[in-house]
Amino acid sequence: MAKRRVNDDGSIYYSKAERCWFAQLPPDARGKRPKRRAKTQEEAIRKLTVMRDMRGQGGDPSAKRLRVNDLLDLWLTQIVKVSVKESTHESYEQIAKLYIRPTLGTRWLDTVEPLDIQQWVNDLRRQYSSNVVRNAHARLHGAFDAAVTWRKLLYNPTNRVTLPRPAKATLKAPQTAAMQRWLTATEDHRLGTLYLMAAVLGPRVGELAGLPWRTYDRTAETITIDQQITEVRGTRSFTTPKNDEARTLPVPPGLAKRLVAQWELLQRERMSEDWKEHGLIFPSELGTPLFESNINRHLRDGLQRLGLPHWSMHAFRHYTATRLGELGVSDHIIGGI
């Protein structure tokens, strides 16, 4: 087993028995001599340099090695889970499961280099949209940033790759004539006022489904968006709006009149023995929160029957912003809706 001294800070050697190279540091204060396996002499020299630099910066090369899967588990539980909403945590878990773990999960953390990340990005580009690739990279970047903070790595290899350009937004606001036709067609439907509010004020569909009567101030003619319905692993719950920020919006006379009719409708529906009160403005026929999928399905089927172009519930927000912009409302105010 021949050794080759690189310098006084460690050595590399080739093991005939194991048919591979090793990089090894001299003993530390505890007498530990960490070493790394390598396929080539050049790789051994590179790993020796990494271990030496890690020790020089206060890291512990002899600590238990982590695989990328281990890092993702730690990052998701120790950072993501305690800093974001549960629905966001679940989405990050899914991204890791679908796009990161299958290719990189079993790799030793300290063996992942920028070229490995670039190849991973390129492989994803062949299968998925640029936005999916960029999103997956952002999650992996966050996990590797944590590894650097925890002194498991000297640098973040995801910083040194070329990503696809973001895809241009293709969602367009519905035309005014098409929107007016839809609102007229649904005026007498129990979801008609929900669609009108979506077009006039631009709340998100989860915010509409979770909107309570307590937030409607008839005297001030305002309504406050301070909660939404979110679904995580099949369980729905009330959570704060996106960015955890409540916002108060003016209620124009036409919408206020429709809200009076909505209240009267619910008063009649409340007479059912199956009614379960949740204090919502737009509940199901049993008083429970509406499923977003049911709203989306009604919208999709209704647009198709009318021969109108398809648009999603999120397109209502674009419609609101577009119409306000045409009226000269500032971007700052529009951004707060």
C-alpha positions as CSV (number, residue, x, y, z in Angstrom):
1,M,0.0,0.0,0.0
2,A,2.0,2.9,-1.3
3,K,1.5,6.4,0.1
4,R,2.2,9.6,-1.5
5,R,2.6,12.7,0.6
6,V,1.0,15.7,-0.9
7,N,2.1,18.1,1.9
8,D,2.3,18.2,5.6
9,D,-1.5,18.5,5.9
10,G,-2.4,15.0,4.7
11,S,-1.7,12.2,2.3
12,I,-3.2,10.1,-0.5
13,Y,-2.5,6.5,-1.2
14,Y,-3.7,3.6,-3.4
15,S,-5.0,0.4,-1.8
16,K,-4.3,-2.7,-3.9
17,A,-6.6,-4.7,-1.7
18,E,-9.6,-2.3,-2.2
19,R,-8.5,-1.2,-5.6
20,C,-9.1,2.5,-5.0
21,W,-7.4,5.6,-3.8
22,F,-7.8,7.2,-0.3
23,A,-7.3,10.7,1.0
24,Q,-6.4,11.0,4.7
25,L,-5.7,13.8,7.1
26,P,-3.2,13.7,9.9
27,P,-4.7,13.2,13.5
28,D,-6.7,16.0,15.0
29,A,-6.7,17.0,18.7
30,R,-8.8,13.9,19.4
31,G,-6.6,11.6,17.5
32,K,-9.0,11.1,14.6
33,R,-7.7,10.7,11.1
34,P,-10.6,11.1,8.6
35,K,-10.3,9.6,5.2
36,R,-12.2,9.5,2.0
37,R,-12.4,6.9,-0.8
38,A,-11.7,8.0,-4.4
39,K,-11.7,6.4,-7.8
40,T,-8.7,8.3,-9.1
41,Q,-5.6,10.0,-7.8
42,E,-6.9,13.4,-8.9
43,E,-10.2,12.8,-7.0
44,A,-8.2,11.8,-4.0
45,I,-6.2,15.0,-4.1
46,R,-9.4,17.0,-4.5
47,K,-11.0,15.3,-1.5
48,L,-7.9,15.8,0.6
49,T,-8.1,19.5,-0.2
50,V,-11.8,19.7,0.7
51,M,-11.2,17.9,4.1
52,R,-8.2,20.1,4.9
53,D,-10.2,23.3,4.1
54,M,-13.1,22.1,6.1
55,R,-10.9,21.4,9.1
56,G,-9.3,24.8,8.7
57,Q,-12.6,26.6,8.8
58,G,-13.7,24.8,12.0
59,G,-15.6,22.0,10.4
60,D,-15.3,18.3,11.4
61,P,-14.3,16.1,8.5
62,S,-14.5,13.1,10.8
63,A,-18.2,13.7,11.5
64,K,-20.7,11.2,10.2
65,R,-21.1,11.5,6.4
66,L,-24.5,12.5,5.0
67,R,-26.1,11.5,1.8
68,V,-28.3,14.0,-0.1
69,N,-31.4,12.2,1.2
70,D,-30.2,12.7,4.8
71,L,-29.6,16.4,4.1
72,L,-33.1,16.8,2.6
73,D,-34.7,15.1,5.6
74,L,-32.8,17.4,8.0
75,W,-33.6,20.5,5.9
76,L,-37.3,19.7,5.6
77,T,-37.7,19.0,9.3
78,Q,-35.3,21.5,10.9
79,I,-35.8,24.5,8.7
80,V,-38.7,24.2,6.3
81,K,-41.3,22.7,8.7
82,V,-40.7,25.4,11.3
83,S,-40.6,28.4,9.0
84,V,-43.3,28.0,6.4
85,K,-47.0,26.9,6.2
86,E,-47.8,23.2,6.3
87,S,-49.0,23.3,2.7
88,T,-45.7,24.8,1.6
89,H,-43.8,22.2,3.5
90,E,-45.8,19.5,1.8
91,S,-45.1,20.9,-1.6
92,Y,-41.3,21.0,-0.9
93,E,-41.5,17.4,0.2
94,Q,-43.2,16.5,-3.1
95,I,-40.6,18.4,-5.1
96,A,-37.8,16.5,-3.3
97,K,-39.6,13.2,-3.8
98,L,-40.3,13.7,-7.5
99,Y,-37.3,15.6,-8.8
100,I,-34.3,15.4,-6.4
101,R,-34.2,12.1,-4.5
102,P,-34.5,9.7,-7.5
103,T,-31.2,11.1,-9.1
104,L,-29.2,12.6,-6.3
105,G,-30.6,11.1,-3.1
106,T,-28.1,8.3,-2.6
107,R,-25.1,10.4,-3.4
108,W,-22.7,11.2,-0.5
109,L,-23.1,14.9,0.2
110,D,-19.4,15.7,0.0
111,T,-19.0,14.1,-3.4
112,V,-21.6,16.3,-5.2
113,E,-19.9,18.8,-7.5
114,P,-21.2,21.6,-9.7
115,L,-20.9,19.3,-12.8
116,D,-23.2,16.8,-11.1
117,I,-25.8,19.5,-10.5
118,Q,-25.5,20.7,-14.0
119,Q,-26.1,17.2,-15.4
120,W,-29.1,16.8,-13.1
121,V,-30.5,20.1,-14.3
122,N,-30.0,19.1,-17.9
123,D,-31.7,15.8,-17.4
124,L,-34.7,17.5,-15.8
125,R,-34.9,20.0,-18.7
126,R,-35.5,17.1,-21.1
127,Q,-38.6,16.0,-19.2
128,Y,-40.1,19.1,-17.6
129,S,-40.8,22.7,-18.1
130,S,-38.2,25.4,-17.2
131,N,-40.3,26.5,-14.3
132,V,-40.3,23.0,-12.8
133,V,-36.6,22.8,-13.2
134,R,-36.0,26.2,-11.6
135,N,-38.3,25.3,-8.7
136,A,-36.6,22.0,-8.1
137,H,-33.2,23.7,-8.2
138,A,-34.3,26.4,-5.8
139,R,-35.3,23.7,-3.2
140,L,-32.0,21.9,-3.6
141,H,-30.1,25.2,-3.3
142,G,-31.9,25.8,0.0
143,A,-30.9,22.4,1.3
144,F,-27.3,22.8,0.3
145,D,-27.2,26.3,1.8
146,A,-28.2,24.7,5.1
147,A,-25.3,22.2,4.7
148,V,-22.9,25.0,4.3
149,T,-24.3,26.7,7.4
150,W,-24.0,23.5,9.3
151,R,-20.4,23.1,8.1
152,K,-21.2,19.9,6.3
153,L,-19.9,21.5,3.1
154,L,-17.4,24.3,2.3
155,Y,-19.5,25.7,-0.6
156,N,-22.8,25.3,-2.3
157,P,-22.4,23.4,-5.6
158,T,-25.8,24.5,-6.8
159,N,-24.5,28.1,-7.2
160,R,-22.4,27.2,-10.1
161,V,-24.8,25.9,-12.7
162,T,-26.7,27.3,-15.7
163,L,-30.4,27.2,-15.4
164,P,-33.1,27.5,-18.1
165,R,-34.7,30.8,-18.5
166,P,-38.0,31.3,-16.8
167,A,-41.0,30.6,-19.0
168,K,-43.0,33.6,-20.0
169,A,-46.4,33.9,-18.3
170,T,-49.1,32.7,-20.6
171,L,-52.1,33.3,-18.4
172,K,-54.1,36.2,-19.8
173,A,-57.0,38.0,-18.3
174,P,-60.4,37.1,-19.7
175,Q,-61.8,39.7,-22.1
176,T,-64.4,42.1,-20.6
177,A,-67.2,40.9,-22.9
178,A,-66.5,37.2,-22.0
179,M,-66.4,38.0,-18.3
180,Q,-69.6,40.0,-18.4
181,R,-71.3,37.2,-20.2
182,W,-70.2,34.7,-17.6
183,L,-71.3,36.9,-14.7
184,T,-74.7,37.4,-16.3
185,A,-75.1,33.7,-16.9
186,T,-74.3,32.8,-13.3
187,E,-76.1,35.7,-11.6
188,D,-78.9,33.4,-10.2
189,H,-76.6,30.5,-9.3
190,R,-75.6,30.1,-5.7
191,L,-72.0,30.6,-6.8
192,G,-72.8,33.7,-8.8
193,T,-71.9,36.2,-6.0
194,L,-68.6,34.3,-5.5
195,Y,-67.7,34.8,-9.1
196,L,-68.7,38.5,-9.0
197,M,-66.5,39.1,-5.9
198,A,-63.6,37.3,-7.7
199,A,-64.0,39.6,-10.7
200,V,-64.4,42.8,-8.7
201,L,-62.0,42.3,-5.8
202,G,-59.7,39.5,-7.0
203,P,-59.5,37.2,-3.9
204,R,-57.9,33.8,-4.4
205,V,-60.2,30.8,-4.6
206,G,-59.0,29.5,-1.2
207,E,-59.7,32.9,0.3
208,L,-63.2,33.0,-1.2
209,A,-63.9,29.5,0.1
210,G,-62.8,30.5,3.6
211,L,-64.3,34.0,3.7
212,P,-66.4,34.5,6.9
213,W,-69.3,36.9,7.4
214,R,-67.5,38.5,10.4
215,T,-65.1,40.2,8.1
216,Y,-67.8,42.1,6.2
217,D,-68.5,45.6,7.5
218,R,-71.7,46.8,6.0
219,T,-71.4,50.2,7.6
220,A,-67.9,50.9,6.3
221,E,-68.6,48.9,3.1
222,T,-65.4,46.9,3.4
223,I,-64.5,43.3,3.6
224,T,-61.3,41.9,5.1
225,I,-59.4,38.9,3.7
226,D,-57.8,37.3,6.8
227,Q,-58.0,33.6,6.2
228,Q,-58.2,30.9,3.5
229,I,-59.0,27.2,3.2
230,T,-55.9,25.0,2.5
231,E,-55.7,21.3,2.0
232,V,-52.8,19.3,3.2
233,R,-52.7,15.5,2.8
234,G,-56.4,15.4,2.3
235,T,-57.2,17.5,5.4
236,R,-58.6,21.0,5.0
237,S,-58.1,23.7,7.5
238,F,-58.3,27.5,7.9
239,T,-55.0,29.3,7.6
240,T,-53.8,32.8,7.1
241,P,-53.7,34.2,3.6
242,K,-50.6,34.1,1.4
243,N,-47.7,36.0,3.0
244,D,-49.6,35.9,6.3
245,E,-51.0,39.4,5.5
246,A,-54.7,40.3,5.9
247,R,-56.0,43.0,3.6
248,T,-59.2,45.1,3.7
249,L,-60.9,45.8,0.4
250,P,-63.8,48.2,-0.5
251,V,-67.1,46.7,-1.4
252,P,-68.8,48.5,-4.3
253,P,-72.6,49.0,-4.2
254,G,-73.4,46.3,-6.8
255,L,-71.5,43.7,-4.8
256,A,-73.0,44.9,-1.5
257,K,-76.5,44.3,-3.0
258,R,-75.6,40.8,-4.1
259,L,-74.2,40.0,-0.6
260,V,-77.6,40.9,0.9
261,A,-79.1,38.4,-1.5
262,Q,-76.4,35.9,-0.5
263,W,-77.3,36.3,3.2
264,E,-81.0,35.7,2.4
265,L,-80.2,32.6,0.4
266,L,-78.2,31.1,3.3
267,Q,-80.9,31.9,5.8
268,R,-83.2,29.6,3.8
269,E,-80.6,26.9,3.4
270,R,-79.9,27.0,7.2
271,M,-83.3,25.5,7.8
272,S,-82.0,22.1,6.6
273,E,-81.4,19.6,9.4
274,D,-78.1,18.7,7.8
275,W,-76.8,22.2,7.9
276,K,-73.4,22.6,9.7
277,E,-72.7,26.3,10.5
278,H,-69.2,27.6,9.7
279,G,-70.1,31.3,9.4
280,L,-69.0,31.4,5.8
281,I,-70.2,33.7,3.0
282,F,-69.8,31.1,0.3
283,P,-70.4,27.7,2.0
284,S,-71.6,24.5,0.4
285,E,-75.3,23.7,0.5
286,L,-74.7,22.0,3.9
287,G,-72.8,25.0,5.4
288,T,-69.4,23.4,5.1
289,P,-66.4,24.9,3.3
290,L,-66.5,24.5,-0.5
291,F,-64.0,22.3,-2.2
292,E,-61.8,24.3,-4.6
293,S,-62.1,21.4,-7.0
294,N,-65.9,21.8,-7.1
295,I,-65.6,25.5,-7.8
296,N,-63.1,24.8,-10.6
297,R,-65.3,22.1,-12.1
298,H,-68.4,24.3,-12.2
299,L,-66.4,27.1,-13.8
300,R,-64.9,24.8,-16.4
301,D,-68.1,23.1,-17.3
302,G,-70.1,26.4,-17.4
303,L,-67.6,28.1,-19.7
304,Q,-67.7,25.1,-22.0
305,R,-71.5,25.2,-22.2
306,L,-71.5,28.9,-23.0
307,G,-68.8,28.4,-25.7
308,L,-66.4,30.8,-23.8
309,P,-62.7,30.3,-23.8
310,H,-61.4,28.4,-20.8
311,W,-59.9,30.3,-17.9
312,S,-59.1,29.3,-14.3
313,M,-60.2,30.9,-11.0
314,H,-56.8,32.6,-10.8
315,A,-57.6,34.4,-14.0
316,F,-60.2,36.4,-12.1
317,R,-57.3,38.1,-10.2
318,H,-55.6,39.0,-13.6
319,Y,-59.0,40.3,-14.8
320,T,-59.3,42.5,-11.7
321,A,-55.7,43.8,-12.0
322,T,-56.1,44.5,-15.7
323,R,-59.4,46.5,-15.3
324,L,-57.9,48.5,-12.4
325,G,-54.9,49.3,-14.4
326,E,-57.0,50.5,-17.2
327,L,-58.8,52.9,-14.8
328,G,-55.4,54.4,-13.8
329,V,-55.0,52.7,-10.4
330,S,-51.4,52.6,-9.3
331,D,-49.4,49.3,-9.4
332,H,-48.7,49.7,-5.7
333,I,-52.4,49.6,-4.9
334,I,-53.1,46.8,-7.3
335,G,-50.3,44.8,-5.8
336,G,-52.0,45.0,-2.4
337,I,-55.2,43.3,-3.6
